Amino acid sequence: MLMAKAKDPAFWANARQDPAYQELVGWVTRAYKERYEEVVPSLSYRARMRYYKDGDRSEFEARYFRRRNCLASTALLALLYPEEPTYLEQTQELIWIICEEFSWVLPAHCENTLESAAETIDLFSAETAFTLAEIDYVLADRLDANVRARIRQQVEARILRNMETHTYFWETNTSNWSAVCAGNTGGALMYLFPEAFDKMLPRFIGAMESLMRGFPEDGTCTEGFGYWHYGFGNYIWFADLLCQYTDGKIDLLAVPKAAKVAGYAARSLLRGNTTVSFADGTMHGVISRTIQCYLAHRFPQDVSLLPAGMMEYNGINVHWMNYLRSFCYLEYEAFAEELVLKDHFLPDAQQVTFNRAKYSLAAKAGHNEEHHNHNDVGCFILATEKGQVFCDLGSGRYTRQYFQRPGRYEIFCNGSQGHSVPIVNGTYQKEGEQHHGSIAVDGDCITLELAGAYEAGTIEKLTRRIEALENGIRLTDTFSAFQTLTERFVTMTEPEVFANRIVVEDVTLYFDPAVSSVSVQEVVHLTHGTEQTTRTGKKTVGGGYAVGEVPVWCIDFAIAPGTESVEFRFEIME
């Protein structure tokens, strides 16, 4: 039986009383109260059309996701408290409302036509289908027959028929889309239309293999931390369900690369409870407690246990899948009392992380056509117990313009102007796989070649050498002739500038004023989502910034013509 615990009323009766489950029950209850206090928001025509008119995604998507995450909470409470009719009534009401939606596809993922909205299967139409199918499975006959028929009818029309008549790009794509779309579509059909699922199984497995091809052999997610969690997280749960469905005959987690990919989260942790935030990543990555503990149980030699404070119960966009499994796999929970941060050289991804007693250093080369790419060859992160002091901003606010070329790289956090890399002859790095760098590690020294990331002919030689010292780092850039060259370092804390040094948080940056003149400019960074989740230095939200706006400071050093190398020392203060 699939997800046998979730089908067992005795399991839920025990969970509501067992002290081991009380934190999780509290999470679900709070989520329910927060989301169900107001009327379920309308997915109006105006809200949907706004994306096509001005590129804004937030108005429609906030309403869309609130509906689904409210459904996750109410359905779980209906399982926990079957004697309370309100939860089941609200669950059925939300199911009916979602089934009545014009489309389950986000405006950002389809054209502004009726045909495209009806024929597309995107991340969230797939997640919606799976959520409805699995809720139908676990609540079963407790749901009204008309509600169950409506679920089946809508999944058939929006998912099954489209899969029968279309082939989708995500079936061979190597990004998170392949696992999310295939895993949720496949899971929905597994529950509701098993014969169709059996026929399409090679397609779903092919999509999962595509995701794994997208990870380099060292198991790094170059899309960013959150996309490892999202893409590989969905891969894990589909693999788990498929293994149950086939009585262990098909185990997608048995492929050789899976163990390497599974260990990615711990490799991404930095000082100050931050995470490596390259590409559309985040410097404050949320790790699903359930996923991490499940992986540590499955891959004990490759996955490190993390302290409980570094993990949360949720972290998947449409919360149902992970919430349910948080209950079903609570037995795997185990935490490290202390996490020892280690060094990681990841040659296939061209990334490296050094963790020292006082700081963490992460640097990358790679190329400028990675999934969720930023033009960031040669950038670095310096994190202390204060967090990322010299930072990589990670993802910005998702709009239509954010994903359009060439405008994507005019957005501050996406182009090299928003990273700690040089500006050469007044120009930034160029997008495209042909614009790349290289990385080498020798002991405590990282060497990065950056010239190839700029337009051909911009500069012949640009080598960055970063030495990890006991009390900080020494960064030396060596270059061939240039017209103008500006060294830029990016921080989210307002710097204090002195004659030969700059103080940022608990780091002092020393420079030679004879070869470089310093200036500081402030830029407003629009964060991904609508909530303020990052440090804002000496200026705070409410002091001139809207929610979701973060001040960023660019420390620029204009290098004197004729200079062949320049050195900067970043010293951690006691």
C-alpha positions in Angstrom: 0.0 0.0 0.0 1.3 3.5 -0.9 2.0 5.7 2.1 0.6 3.2 4.4 0.9 5.3 7.6 -1.1 8.2 6.0 -4.0 5.8 5.3 -4.1 4.5 8.9 -6.5 6.3 11.3 -4.6 4.8 14.2 -1.4 6.5 13.1 -3.1 10.0 13.1 -4.8 9.3 16.5 -1.4 8.5 17.9 0.3 11.5 16.2 -2.0 14.0 17.9 -1.0 12.7 21.3 2.6 11.5 21.0 5.0 14.2 22.3 7.3 13.5 19.4 4.8 14.9 17.0 3.8 18.0 18.9 6.2 20.4 17.3 5.0 19.3 13.9 1.3 19.5 14.9 2.0 23.0 16.1 3.5 24.0 12.8 0.5 22.8 10.9 -2.0 24.4 13.3 -0.2 27.8 13.2 -0.1 27.6 9.4 -3.9 26.9 9.4 -4.7 29.8 11.7 -2.5 32.2 9.7 -4.0 31.3 6.4 -7.6 30.7 7.2 -8.3 33.8 9.2 -9.3 35.7 6.0 -11.6 34.8 3.1 -9.8 32.6 0.5 -8.5 35.2 -2.0 -9.9 35.6 -5.4 -7.8 34.7 -8.5 -9.3 37.5 -10.5 -8.9 38.3 -14.1 -7.2 41.5 -13.2 -4.6 39.8 -11.0 -3.9 37.2 -13.7 -3.5 39.8 -16.4 -1.2 41.9 -14.4 1.7 39.7 -15.3 1.1 40.2 -19.0 0.7 44.0 -18.5 3.5 45.0 -16.3 5.4 41.8 -15.4 4.4 41.6 -11.8 4.0 38.1 -10.5 3.5 38.7 -6.8 -0.2 39.7 -6.7 -1.5 36.6 -8.5 1.0 34.1 -7.0 0.5 35.2 -3.4 -3.2 34.3 -3.7 -2.6 31.2 -5.7 -0.1 29.7 -3.2 -2.2 30.8 -0.2 -5.1 28.7 -1.5 -2.9 25.6 -1.9 -1.0 25.9 1.4 -4.3 26.5 3.2 -5.6 23.3 1.7 -2.5 21.4 2.9 -3.1 22.6 6.5 -6.8 21.9 6.5 -6.4 18.4 5.0 -3.8 17.5 7.6 -6.0 18.7 10.4 -8.9 16.7 8.9 -6.6 13.6 9.3 -5.5 14.5 12.8 -9.0 15.5 14.1 -11.6 13.4 12.2 -14.2 14.2 14.8 -14.0 17.9 13.9 -16.3 18.4 10.9 -15.0 21.9 10.1 -11.7 20.7 8.8 -13.2 18.3 6.4 -15.7 20.8 5.2 -13.1 23.4 4.6 -10.9 20.9 2.8 -13.7 20.0 0.5 -14.5 23.7 -0.1 -10.9 24.5 -1.0 -10.7 21.4 -3.3 -13.9 22.6 -5.1 -12.5 26.2 -5.4 -9.2 25.0 -6.9 -11.0 22.7 -9.3 -13.0 25.6 -10.5 -9.9 27.7 -11.3 -9.6 28.9 -14.9 -6.1 27.4 -15.1 -3.7 25.7 -12.6 -0.8 27.2 -14.7 0.9 30.4 -13.5 0.7 33.3 -15.9 4.5 33.4 -15.9 4.6 29.9 -17.3 2.2 30.2 -20.3 1.3 32.5 -23.1 -1.7 34.9 -22.7 -4.0 32.6 -24.7 -6.7 30.2 -23.7 -5.0 27.4 -25.5 -1.6 27.9 -23.8 -3.2 28.1 -20.3 -5.2 24.9 -21.0 -2.4 22.9 -22.6 0.6 23.8 -20.5 1.8 21.6 -17.6 4.1 23.7 -15.4 5.6 23.3 -12.0 2.5 24.3 -10.1 -0.2 22.7 -12.2 1.7 19.5 -11.6 2.0 20.1 -7.9 -1.7 21.0 -7.7 -2.7 17.8 -9.4 -0.5 15.7 -7.1 -1.8 17.5 -4.0 -5.4 16.8 -5.0 -4.7 13.2 -5.9 -2.9 12.4 -2.7 -5.5 14.1 -0.5 -8.2 12.1 -2.4 -6.1 8.9 -1.6 -5.6 9.5 2.1 -9.0 10.9 2.9 -10.8 8.6 0.5 -14.4 7.9 1.4 -14.5 10.7 4.0 -14.6 13.0 1.0 -18.0 13.5 -0.7 -18.3 11.4 -3.8 -18.9 14.5 -6.0 -15.7 16.1 -4.6 -13.7 12.9 -5.5 -15.3 12.8 -8.9 -14.4 16.4 -9.5 -10.7 15.8 -8.6 -10.5 12.9 -11.0 -12.3 14.8 -13.7 -10.0 17.9 -13.4 -6.7 15.9 -13.2 -7.8 13.9 -16.2 -8.6 17.0 -18.2 -5.7 19.2 -17.2 -2.9 16.6 -16.8 -3.7 13.1 -18.3 -5.1 14.3 -21.6 -2.3 16.8 -22.1 0.3 14.1 -21.3 -1.4 11.9 -23.9 -1.3 14.6 -26.6 1.8 16.6 -25.9 5.5 16.2 -25.2 6.9 18.8 -22.8 10.3 20.5 -22.8 10.8 19.5 -19.1 10.9 15.8 -20.1 14.5 16.4 -21.3 15.4 19.6 -19.4 18.2 19.3 -16.9 16.9 21.9 -14.4 14.5 21.6 -11.4 11.5 21.6 -13.8 12.1 18.0 -14.9 11.8 16.5 -11.4 9.0 18.8 -10.2 6.8 18.5 -13.3 7.4 14.8 -13.9 7.4 13.8 -10.2 4.1 15.5 -9.5 2.4 14.6 -12.7 3.6 11.0 -12.4 2.5 10.9 -8.8 -1.0 12.2 -9.6 -1.5 9.6 -12.3 -0.1 6.9 -10.1 -2.9 7.5 -7.6 -5.8 8.3 -10.0 -4.9 6.6 -13.3 -2.4 3.8 -12.7 -2.9 2.2 -16.1 -2.0 5.4 -17.8 0.9 5.9 -15.4 2.3 2.5 -16.3 2.3 3.4 -20.0 4.0 6.7 -19.4 6.5 5.5 -16.8 9.4 5.6 -19.2 8.8 9.3 -19.8 8.7 10.1 -16.1 11.9 8.1 -15.5 13.5 9.8 -18.4 12.7 13.2 -16.9 14.2 12.2 -13.6 17.4 11.1 -15.4 17.4 14.5 -17.1 17.5 16.2 -13.7 20.4 14.0 -12.6 22.3 14.9 -15.8 22.0 18.5 -14.8 24.1 18.0 -11.7 27.8 17.8 -12.3 29.6 14.7 -11.0 30.5 16.4 -7.7 26.7 16.7 -7.0 26.6 20.5 -6.8 23.4 22.4 -7.8 24.5 25.3 -9.9 21.0 26.7 -10.0 21.2 27.7 -6.4 20.5 26.2 -2.9 16.8 26.6 -3.1 16.6 24.8 -6.4 18.5 21.9 -5.1 15.9 21.7 -2.4 13.1 22.1 -4.8 14.2 19.9 -7.7 16.0 17.2 -5.9 13.4 17.3 -3.1 10.7 16.4 -5.6 13.0 13.8 -7.1 13.4 12.2 -3.7 9.7 11.9 -3.0 8.8 10.6 -6.4 11.6 8.1 -6.1 10.2 7.0 -2.7 6.7 6.7 -4.0 7.7 4.8 -7.1 9.8 2.4 -5.0 6.7 1.6 -3.0 4.5 1.3 -6.2 6.9 -1.2 -7.8 7.6 -3.1 -4.5 11.2 -2.0 -4.6 11.9 -3.0 -8.2 12.6 0.6 -9.3 14.7 2.7 -6.9 15.8 6.0 -8.5 17.9 6.9 -5.4 20.1 3.9 -6.1 21.8 5.7 -9.1 25.5 6.4 -8.3 25.2 10.2 -8.5 22.3 10.4 -6.0 24.5 10.1 -2.9 26.7 13.0 -4.1 23.7 15.2 -4.8 22.1 14.2 -1.5 25.1 15.7 0.4 24.9 19.1 -1.2 23.1 20.9 1.6 25.8 20.4 4.2 28.4 21.4 1.6 26.6 24.7 1.1 26.6 25.9 4.8 28.7 28.9 5.8 29.5 30.7 9.0 26.7 32.9 10.4 24.0 30.4 9.5 24.2 31.4 5.9 24.3 29.3 2.7 26.2 29.6 -0.5 24.0 31.9 -2.6 25.5 31.7 -6.1 23.0 32.0 -9.1 19.4 32.3 -8.0 20.3 31.0 -4.6 19.7 32.4 -1.2 22.0 33.4 1.6 19.5 32.2 4.2 18.6 28.8 2.7 15.8 26.9 4.4 16.5 23.2 4.7 13.6 20.8 5.0 14.1 18.8 8.2 12.2 15.9 6.7 14.2 15.8 3.5 17.6 16.1 5.2 16.8 13.4 7.9 15.4 11.1 5.2 18.6 11.5 3.2 20.8 11.1 6.2 19.0 7.8 6.9 19.3 6.7 3.3 22.9 7.9 2.7 24.6 7.8 6.2 28.1 8.0 4.7 27.4 11.0 2.4 24.8 13.2 4.2 25.7 15.0 7.4 23.2 15.5 10.1 22.5 19.1 10.8 21.6 20.9 14.1 17.8 21.1 14.6 18.0 24.9 14.5 19.2 24.8 10.9 16.1 23.0 9.6 12.4 23.6 9.3 9.5 21.2 8.6 8.6 22.7 5.3 10.2 24.4 2.4 8.5 23.1 -0.8 6.4 25.6 -2.8 3.1 23.8 -2.5 3.4 22.5 1.0 1.2 19.3 1.0 3.9 16.9 -0.2 6.5 17.7 2.4 4.0 18.3 5.3 2.5 14.8 4.9 5.9 13.2 4.7 7.1 15.1 7.7 4.5 13.1 9.7 5.1 9.8 7.9 8.9 9.9 8.2 9.3 11.5 11.6 11.0 8.3 12.8 14.1 9.3 10.8 14.6 12.6 12.7 18.1 12.8 14.1 20.2 15.9 14.7 23.8 16.8 15.2 24.7 18.6 18.4 27.3 20.5 16.5 28.1 20.8 12.8 31.7 20.8 11.8 32.0 22.9 8.6 34.6 21.4 6.2 36.4 22.5 3.1 34.9 21.5 -0.3 36.6 21.7 -3.7 34.0 21.0 -6.3 35.9 20.9 -9.6 33.0 19.9 -11.9 30.9 22.8 -10.7 34.0 25.0 -10.5 33.2 26.1 -6.9 35.2 25.9 -3.7 34.4 26.6 0.0 37.0 27.0 2.7 35.7 27.0 6.3 38.0 28.4 9.0 37.6 29.1 12.7 36.6 32.7 12.1 35.2 32.8 8.6 33.9 30.9 5.5 35.1 31.7 2.0 33.3 30.5 -1.1 34.3 31.3 -4.7 33.3 30.2 -8.2 34.4 30.2 -11.8 32.1 28.3 -14.1 30.4 30.0 -17.1 27.7 32.5 -17.7 25.0 30.2 -19.1 24.2 28.0 -16.1 20.6 27.3 -15.1 19.3 30.4 -13.3 22.5 32.0 -14.4 24.1 35.1 -13.0 27.2 36.7 -14.7 29.4 36.0 -11.8 32.6 34.3 -12.9 35.3 34.9 -10.2 33.0 36.2 -7.5 33.4 35.2 -3.8 31.6 35.2 -0.5 33.2 36.1 2.8 31.0 35.1 5.8 31.7 35.5 9.5 29.5 34.8 12.5 27.7 38.1 11.5 26.6 36.4 8.3 27.7 37.1 4.7 29.7 40.3 5.1 30.9 40.4 1.5 28.0 38.7 -0.2 26.4 37.2 -3.2 22.9 38.5 -3.3 21.4 35.5 -4.9 18.0 35.7 -6.5 16.1 39.0 -7.0 12.4 39.7 -7.4 10.9 37.4 -10.0 9.1 39.4 -12.7 8.6 38.9 -16.4 11.6 41.1 -17.1 13.8 39.0 -14.7 13.7 36.0 -17.1 13.9 37.9 -20.4 17.1 38.4 -22.4 19.0 40.7 -22.6 17.2 42.6 -19.9 17.9 40.0 -17.3 21.5 41.1 -16.9 20.6 44.7 -16.5 19.0 43.8 -13.2 21.6 44.5 -10.5 21.8 41.1 -8.8 22.0 39.2 -12.1 24.7 41.0 -13.9 28.3 41.1 -12.9 27.7 44.7 -11.7 26.0 43.1 -8.6 28.9 40.8 -7.8 32.4 41.2 -6.3 34.2 41.1 -9.6 36.1 43.7 -11.7 34.6 46.2 -14.1 36.9 46.3 -17.1 37.1 49.3 -19.5 33.7 50.3 -18.2 32.1 47.0 -19.2 30.6 44.1 -17.3 30.9 40.3 -17.9 28.9 38.9 -20.8 26.3 36.2 -20.7 26.7 32.9 -22.6 28.6 29.6 -22.1 31.5 31.0 -24.2 32.1 33.5 -21.4 33.7 31.4 -18.7 36.5 31.1 -16.3 38.5 28.5 -14.5 39.4 27.6 -11.0 42.3 25.8 -9.3 43.0 25.1 -5.6 46.5 24.6 -4.2 46.4 24.2 -0.4 44.9 27.4 1.1 45.1 29.3 -2.2 42.4 29.6 -4.9 43.3 30.8 -8.4 40.6 32.0 -10.7 41.0 33.0 -14.4 38.4 35.7 -15.2 39.4 37.3 -18.6 37.2 34.9 -20.6 34.1 36.1 -18.9 34.3 39.4 -20.6 33.8 40.3 -24.3 36.6 39.0 -26.4 39.4 41.6 -26.6 38.4 43.4 -23.4 41.4 42.2 -21.5 43.9 39.5 -22.2 44.8 38.5 -18.6 42.8 38.8 -15.4 43.8 36.4 -12.7 42.4 36.4 -9.2 44.3 34.8 -6.4 42.6 34.4 -3.0 44.7 33.1 0.0 42.9 31.8 3.1 44.8 33.1 6.1 44.2 32.4 9.8 42.7 35.8 10.4 41.1 36.5 7.0 41.9 36.4 3.3 44.3 38.1 0.9 42.9 38.8 -2.6 45.3 39.7 -5.4 44.2 40.5 -8.9 46.8 40.5 -11.7 46.0 42.0 -15.1 47.3 42.9 -18.5 46.9 46.4 -19.9 43.5 48.1 -19.5 42.0 51.5 -20.2 40.1 51.6 -16.9 39.6 49.0 -14.2 37.4 49.1 -11.2 37.5 46.5 -8.4 34.1 46.1 -6.9 33.1 44.5 -3.6 29.5 44.1 -2.6 28.1 44.2 0.9 24.7 44.6 2.6 26.1 46.6 5.5 27.0 50.3 5.1 30.8 50.6 5.2 32.9 53.0 7.1 35.7 54.4 4.9 39.1 55.5 6.2 42.4 56.5 4.5 43.7 53.0 3.9 41.0 50.7 5.2 37.2 50.1 5.1 35.3 48.6 8.0 32.3 46.4 7.2 30.7 44.6 10.1 33.5 42.6 11.7 35.8 42.7 8.7 38.4 45.4 7.9 39.4 45.7 4.3 42.9 47.1 3.8 43.9 48.6 0.5 46.8 50.7 -0.9 45.6 54.3 -1.7 48.6 54.8 -3.9 47.2 52.5 -6.6 43.5 52.7 -6.0 41.0 55.4 -5.1 37.8 54.4 -3.3 34.2 55.3 -3.7 31.0 53.9 -2.3 27.6 53.8 -3.9 24.3 52.6 -2.5 21.9 50.4 -4.7 18.4 49.1 -3.8 18.1 45.4 -4.3 14.7 43.9 -4.9 14.5 40.6 -3.1 12.8 37.4 -4.2 9.4 37.2 -2.7 7.7 39.9 -0.5 9.1 39.3 2.9 12.2 40.9 4.4 14.6 38.1 5.2 18.0 39.6 4.9 20.2 42.0 6.9 19.9 45.6 5.9 22.9 47.1 7.6 22.6 50.4 9.4 19.4 51.3 7.4 16.3 49.3 8.1 13.0 48.6 6.5 10.7 51.4 7.6 13.6 53.9 7.3 12.9 54.7 3.6 12.7 51.2 2.2 9.6 49.1 1.3 9.3 45.5 2.3 11.3 43.5 -0.2 13.8 46.3 -0.8 17.3 45.9 0.6 20.1 48.5 0.5 23.3 47.2 -1.0 26.6 49.0 -1.0 29.2 48.7 -3.8 32.7 49.5 -2.6 34.6 50.5 -5.8 38.3 50.9 -6.2 39.5 52.7 -9.4 42.9 51.2 -10.2 45.6 53.5 -11.5 46.6 53.1 -15.2 49.7 51.1 -15.6 49.1 49.0 -12.5 49.8 45.3 -13.1 48.4 43.9 -9.8 46.5 45.1 -6.8 46.2 43.5 -3.4 43.4 43.7 -0.8 43.5 42.2 2.7 40.3 41.3 4.5 40.9 40.9 8.2 38.4 39.5 10.7 38.3 41.7 13.8 38.4 40.1 17.3 
